[in-house]
Amino acid sequence: QVQLVESGGGLVQAGDSLRLSCTASGRTLDYYYIMWFRQVPGKGRDFVAGIKWKGGSPDYAGSVKGRFTIARDQADNTVNLNTTNPKLEDTGTYYCAGDPTVGGSGPRVWGQGTLVTVKA
């Protein structure tokens, strides 16, 4: 089973660049759809963006479309989530998750999360 570890969270000023990384180990990601979710206290995890490891068009939530970019770094077995314009409402704990796609098997896999706080 694949293991996912997030990194890159912390305190960031609104309008500064932010990169979150999801690094995989334990298994090839060839048959996974990798996603980022965001959670704020008291609420569930909301989908932010997703991409198939083997390629294809990425998917974005409406709230981040045009501001966030999800991209694969196959050399480092990593999926990055980038924004050059974080807003206060982007504050939350970001989780990386992987769903097996056609040809794969197993349950959804979650990382441990990384906290992002956007300040004015």
Helices and strands as residue ranges (DSSP letters): E 3-7, E 10-13, E 18-25, E 32-39, E 45-52, E 59-60, E 68-73, E 78-83, G 88-90, E 92-100, E 109-110, E 114-119
